[in-house]
Amino acid sequence: MLKGQRKSSTPGFRYVGKTKTAHLEVLLPGSVPIRRRRKTIVGQVVRDGVPVPLTRDVALEEWKRFREEVLAPPPTPAAPLTLRAYYAAHWPTMRLSLSKAGAESVENAMKARLLPFLGDVPMKALNLAVVRDLVGRLRAEAYAPGSINGALSVLRKFLRDAVAREVLEVYPIKGRLPLQKEELLRLEMSDEEEARFLAAFDDEAAFAAHVEEAYREDEVAWLEDMRQRQPGRQAKPPLDPRAVAFHRERFRELRPLFVVALETGLRRGDLLGLRWASVDLKAGRIRLTMSKTKREAVIPLSPACAAALKERRKAAPFSEGVFLNEDGTEISEKRLERAFVLAKRIAGIKRRLRFHDLRHTWASKLASRGVSIQVISKALGHTSTRMSERYAKPSDEAMNAIVEALSGSRMNSGMNTEPLAATGTAPGEASKSSAVSVSDGGRRGDRTPDHLRVKQALCR
């Protein structure tokens, strides 16, 4: 025993008072061969940020603490973070940066396509093989390619968010996502369809015939009910011409809205929320920030569009909104959709045609007239030209320019192939558009009929 060293009765603890040194040792139980953990402390220890001289009592306390640390059972590993747990924890804050429609789209994809298949899979384990299995299961469930690609996009969004929050060290999917090939539908309106569609708002006879047909549609059931109270009832009473005229005028009031939709390509929400502050009739421009992409779009006004806007300005000269009801409130999407369906029925358009296809029609019209995809993209308010390519599909007639170039002679295609201004609209030709070939719009060649609730159309 060294001089100044006190013999310790505590196994694993040795303190040298002369040098103020403590030698700590703990045997690891059950280790074969025997393993030890050692620690040496000299001079002092730091407790709560304050240096404390290393006395024997202090050293003994340090040894007890060291022994507890060494002999403590290993911590139970935390359960791996699953996609379901991450969605529950972080989606409430993630959705704040999205629009209402965007948030609903993400929620639908998560609840219907991702969580049922991948909800309990650890996020670190979401590799390319797991994603391919997901695609296979979604295809077996008869999901469309667009729905599958939407689910993959949402999955990528959450994984990248986890990397940004440093919950995941690296993005777990190596390689490209197995995106499915989507069939591009050709639902744009032709010149002839567009003319019939807009003419429907001024066709008094067709509107009256439609109202009469809708009114008489349930006449048999109505009579059976009425005869229980009025046995002599033979037919419904005739329609009041004043009521028919009222509803026809209310229908006619929305014609400028559809003209502007066909001449600007604005989305439904941007169109209904359009303010006069965004319209410069003198300069011939609409300048607004798109609600979906938050990008500014600058859309020059065609003569037809300018005329429709002036008609609205004359009808409500002191309003802030462009398209409003008679009482100054905004036009609802429900009223807009009913008018759209009614105009299609009067025009005889029975194929699949959505309101959003008016935006496709406008972009395709510009592409057919030689407007560059970069200009079309800016007017559409898209974040990239790649998205605009899905909208701006040249018509079959416009593609005849290839034949002209190869043959070396101009063909009498009956179209204006000269590049136009930023909108693709030449002076005096605002209401014209190049012919756009339209397929049946169905995935399997079938046409989707529109079901009009005629009673609701009459009530609005």
Stockholm file with secondary structure:
# STOCKHOLM 1.0

chainA/1-460         MLKGQRKSSTPGFRYVGKTKTAHLEVLLPGSVPIRRRRKTIVGQVVRDGVPVPLTRDVALEEWKRFREEVLAPPPTPAAPLTLRAYYAAHWPTMRLSLSKAGAESVENAMKARLLPFLGDVPMKALNLAVVRDLVGRLRAEAYAPGSINGALSVLRKFLRDAVAREVLEVYPIKGRLPLQKEELLRLEMSDEEEARFLAAFDDEAAFAAHVEEAYREDEVAWLEDMRQRQPGRQAKPPLDPRAVAFHRERFRELRPLFVVALETGLRRGDLLGLRWASVDLKAGRIRLTMSKTKREAVIPLSPACAAALKERRKAAPFSEGVFLNEDGTEISEKRLERAFVLAKRIAGIKRRLRFHDLRHTWASKLASRGVSIQVISKALGHTSTRMSERYAKPSDEAMNAIVEALSGSRMNSGMNTEPLAATGTAPGEASKSSAVSVSDGGRRGDRTPDHLRVKQALCR
#=GR chainA/1-460 SS CCTTBCCCSSTTEEEETTTTEEEEEEECTTCSSCCEEEEEEESEEEETTEEEECCHHHHHHHHHHHHHHHHSCCCCCCCCCBHHHHHHHHHHHHGGGSCHHHHHHHHHHIIIIIHHHHTTSBGGGCCHHHHHHHHHHHHHTTCCHHHHHHHHHHHHHHHHHHHHTTSSSSCCCCSCCCCCCCCCCCCCCCHHHHHHHHHGGGCHHHHHHHHHHHHHTTHHHHHHHHTTTCTTCCSCCCCCHHHHHHHHHHHHTTHHHHHHHHHHCCCHHHHHTCBGGGEETTTTEEEEECTTTCCEEEEECCHHHHHHHHHHHHHSTTCSBSSBCTTSCBCCHHHHHHHHHHHHHHHTCCSCCCTTHHHHHHHHHHHHTTCCHHHHHHHHTCSSHHHHHHHCCCCTTTTHHHHHHHHTSCCCCSSCCSCCSTTSCCTTCTTCCCCCCCCCCCTTSCCCCCCCCHHHHHHC
#=GC SS_cons         CCTTBCCCSSTTEEEETTTTEEEEEEECTTCSSCCEEEEEEESEEEETTEEEECCHHHHHHHHHHHHHHHHSCCCCCCCCCBHHHHHHHHHHHHGGGSCHHHHHHHHHHIIIIIHHHHTTSBGGGCCHHHHHHHHHHHHHTTCCHHHHHHHHHHHHHHHHHHHHTTSSSSCCCCSCCCCCCCCCCCCCCCHHHHHHHHHGGGCHHHHHHHHHHHHHTTHHHHHHHHTTTCTTCCSCCCCCHHHHHHHHHHHHTTHHHHHHHHHHCCCHHHHHTCBGGGEETTTTEEEEECTTTCCEEEEECCHHHHHHHHHHHHHSTTCSBSSBCTTSCBCCHHHHHHHHHHHHHHHTCCSCCCTTHHHHHHHHHHHHTTCCHHHHHHHHTCSSHHHHHHHCCCCTTTTHHHHHHHHTSCCCCSSCCSCCSTTSCCTTCTTCCCCCCCCCCCTTSCCCCCCCCHHHHHHC
//
